[in-house]
Amino acid sequence: MKSNNKVLIAMSGGVDSSVAAFILKSKKYDLIGAMMKLYNGETESGCCSISDAEDARLVAAKMGIPFYMLNFTDSFADTVIKRFINAYQNGLTPNPCIDCNRFMKFKKFLNRATELECGQIATGHYAIIEKDINGRFQLKKGLDHTKDQSYVLYSMSQSELSRTLLPLGALTKDNVREIALEQGFVNAKKQDSQDICFAPGKNYANFIENFTKTKLEKGNFINKSGQIIGEHKGIANYTIGQRKGLGLFNPTPLFVLELNSKKNTVTVGESKDLFKKSLTATDINLIPMDEITGSIKVEAKIRYAHTPAKATVWQSKKDSLHIEFDEPQRAISPGQAVVLYNGDTVIGGGTII
């Protein structure tokens, strides 16, 4: 019988998920640790490495909880890697960590928890889930705003929020390190991974060529007037706002302004050309409400490391949002997520088109 006291916790081998597990164990939850095997390739770190799996297993053993490796490689390839590749091939800049949370952690992992008769799952994300007076679940920024991960969780549904525990939401990273050291965890001083797990080193174009076994097609660099000014190495090598690695010579620095997959062109221009005041997003999810009526004032993040900017948003269609910024924002990139906040509360978000 499913029990809310029985929790399946995602353990990556890192310090965050290890401490999250310790906190729940200390609160007398009936805990099961599990690592999701997502990728069959060889990686030095991340969710698929042998060393991280061993670290997770050692921490689980130290706490006296069972630990399992869950094989989700086929689903991960279909719902995350192929979406990632398709986005880059079509001139978009995807965020595979959002897709991983959306399709793997809060779909596949949650389903496996149900099979194991666990009423809830837990992760080591720095964010907070609260239930309001109306019984609706809210997603909020973690206390440590330098580590806050609410941005990558914006797509969570009410059902998923209701069954998820985030034990680190009220802690700072320093608090987490201290707890890990006190408990003698093998990964207490382990550094956080900054890479995408299946494409370490951020050489995404090389990964795409290897995965698809197809060389990227070269094309033309053009300026805003449409004049050809050079040859690019394939649009998957570039993102909006990129300056380095273009191989173009110009009296003033040039930046990527637009990627056109149909024409296989990369448009470049000056830094001032990167600023825009509005965007449209689709594939949206809203958390505090089912729909936005009229317009509301928000703070909007157009990428994970972006400082939230004041804006006005309205729901232009059932599955799309239009956002108008108070001040122009630099390098708004199709394919990235825009996430909306009211203070520390996540309103929702969508994919920039």
N, C-alpha and C positions, 0 to 999 in steps of 0.2 A: 504494500500500500504506500502511495506517495506521501512523503512527510516533509513539511517545511523546515523541520529541524535537520533534515538530511540534505547536504549541499555538495554538489560537484564543483570543484574549483579548478579553473584553468591555470596550470603551472607551466611557465615557460622556461624555468631554470634560472630566471633572473631574481634579483633581490625583492622586487615589488610584489610579485605573486607569492613568493615564499613568505613574506611578512603578512600579506593578506591571509594566507592560510593559517599562520600562527595566531593571528588575532581571532579568527573564527574558531579555531581549536580551543583557545582560551575562554571563549564564550560558550563552550560546551556544545557546539554544533557537531553533528555526526558527519564527519568530513571524508570525502573521497577526492584524492588528487588525480589529475589527468593532464597529459600533454597531448596536444593535437599534432599529429604528424601530417604536415600539409604539403611537403615538397620532397620529391625523390632525388633531387639534384644534390651535389656536394656543396655544403656551405660551411664556412669557418665559424659562424655564429648565427644566433637567431633560433627560430622555432624548429628548425630541422637539423640542428647540429647534434652530433653524438655527445659532445661535452655538455651542452645545455640539458640534454635529456638525463645525463648522469647526475648533474647538479640537482635537478628537480627530484630525481629518485632518492638522492642522499638526504635532501631536506625532508621529504615525505617520511623516510625511514626514521629520521631523528625525532619527528613528531609522532611517530607511531600510527600513521594513517596509510591506507592502501593507496597504491599509485598505478595508473594504467596509461598505456600509450594507445591513443585512438587514431586509427588510420583514416584520414579524410583526404588523401592525395588526389583522388579522382574528382571529387567535388570542388576542391581548391583549384585544380587546373581549369575546370569548366567555368566556375563563378568568379574567380579572381584573376588568375594568370591570363586567360584568354580575353577577358574584358580589358585588362591592362594593355595587352598587345594591340587589341583592336582600337583602343582609344588613341594610342601613340601613332598607329598607322593612319588614323583619320585626323591627325593634327590636334588632338586634345592632350591635356595634361591631367592624367588620372591620379587618384589617391587610393592605392590598393589596400591601405590599412583600413580605410572606411569600408571598403567592400568586404574585407576579411571579417570585420566586426559584424557587418550587416548579414552576410550570408553564412559565415562559419560559426562565430562565437554565439550569436544570438538566434541562430536557426539550427544548424547541425549539432552544435554542442548542447544547446538547450533540449533538443529532441533526445539526445543520448542521455541527458540527465533524467528525463522522464522514463526512459527505458530502464534506468538503474534505480527507479523509484525515489529520485531526489526531487523535492519540491522546489528547490532553488539552485541557481548557479552563482558563482562568484568569480571576480577577476581582480587584477591588481591595478585597474585604472584609477587615476586621480580625478574623481568626479563624485558627485553626491546625488543620490536618489531620495526624494522625500514624497510623502503622501499628503496632499493638501486637505483642507476642511471639507471639500466636496468629494473626497475619495479618489481624486485624479492624481496620478503620479507625475512628479516634476523632476526634470534633470537640471542639475546646477553645477557650476564650476567647482572644482576642488579648492580646498583652503589654500593650498600652495599654487598660486596663479602661475608661477614659473614652470610648473609641471602639469598644469590642468590639461585634461584630455577630453573634456566634454565635447570639443569640436568633432572628434572622430566617432562620437556616440549619438549624434543628432538624429540618426535614422531609427532609433529604438522605438518600438510600439508600446502602448500601454500594457499589453500582455507581457512583453519582454521586460519592461521596467519593473513590473509587479513581482517578477520571479528572479530578480538579479540583486546581488549584494555587492557593494563596492566599499570594502573595509578601509581603504586608504584615503577616502575623500576628505576626512578632517585632519589628516597628517601632512607634514612637510616631508620632503625627501630626506632631510637630515634626521627627522624622527625615525623614518623607516630604516636608514642605515644603522642608527643607534640600536634599534630593536634587534636587527639581524646580527650585529656584533655581540650583543648581550647573550643571544641564543646560540652563538657559535656556528652560525650557518656558513657553509662552505663558500657561498656566493656573496657574503656580506660586503665585500669591497669590489665586487664585479662591476665593471662599467656598463652603462646602458648602450645597447646597440642603436646606431643611428641609420643603419641601412635597411632597405627593403629586404626581407629575409631571403627571397628567391633570386634577388639580383644585387648581391653585395658589391660595393665599390661604385654604385650609381652609374655603371656603364650599361644603361638600359638598351641602347641601340645594339650593342654586342649581344646582350641576352636575347633580344627579339630575333636577331639573325640566327642564333644558335637554336632557339626553341622552334622557330618556324622552318629552319634549314633553307632560308631564302635571303639573298642579299638585298639590302635596302636600295631602292631606286634613287639614283642621283637626279637632281633637278636644278632649277634656276633660283638664285637670289634675285629679287627685284626690289626697286625702290617704290615709294608711294605713287609715283607716276606710271608704274608698270614697266619701267626700263630694266632690262637684264644687266646686272652688275657683277655677276659671278656664278659659280656653281656650288650647290650644297651637296652634302653627303647622304641625303635621305632625311625626310622631315622628322623622323623619330629621334634624330640627334638634337632637336631644338625645342625650346619652350619659350613662351611669351616672356619678354623682358631679358632674355639671355644676351650677354655681350661677349663673353669669352668664347674662343673656339670657332669663330665665324670664318676666320681667314680672309677677311675683307680689309682692304686698305682705303681709308677715308680721312680727310682732314679733321673731322669730328667723330667721336665714338658712335658706332652703330649698334642698334639693339633689335632683337626680333620683335616685330609688331603683329604679325599674322602668319598662320600656317594654313595653306590651302591644299588639302589632300587630293581634290579632284584635278587641280591643275599642277599639283606637285611643285608648288612654289612656296618660298619663304620670303615674306615681305619684311624689309628692315627700314629703320628710320632713326630719328633722334630720340633722346630720353623723354623729351616733352610730349612726344607723340604717343607715349604709353598711358597717359592719364585719361580716364573716362569717368563720367559721373553716374552711369547707370548700368544695370545688367538685368538679364532675365534668367531665371533658373527653373528647371523642370524636375520631374521625379521627386516631388517634395514630400516632406514629413513634418507635421506639426504636433507639438507635444501638449501645451496647455489648453489648446482648443482644437476643434475639428476643422475649422476654417477661419480665415481672416476676413472679417466684414469691414468694409471701408478701408482706411489706411491707418497704420500705426507707426509710431516712432520706435526705432530699434537701434542697437549697435550691431554691425555686421562684420564678420571675418571672412575674407575671400581666400584665405589659405591658412594652414595650421599656425604659422609663425606671425601672422598678420595682427597688428594692433586693431581691435574692434573700432570701426568708424561709424559715426552717427549717420543714420539714413532713415528714409521712409519706405515702408513696404506695403504693397497691396496684392491681393490674390487676383491676378488677371484672368486665370482660368482655373478649372478644378485642380489641375496638376501643375500649375506654374505660378511663379511669383515674379513681380517686377520690383526692383529695388533702385531707389534714387538716393544717391549719397549727397550729404551736405557739401562735401568737398570732393573733388576728383580723386580717384584712387589709381595707384600705379599697377600696371601689369595684371589686369583682370584676365584670368585664363580660363577659357572654355574647357570643361572636363573636371576642373577643381570644384570642391564644395563651397558654397556660401552658407554660413551658419549664423543665425540671428539670435541676439540676446536682449533681454530686458534686465539690466544689471547683471547679476550672476545666474539668472534663470535662462535656460535655453528655450527659445520660442520654436525653433525648428530649422529647417534648411532644405537645400536641394542642390542639384548639379547645374553649374553655370553653362549656359549654351550660347 
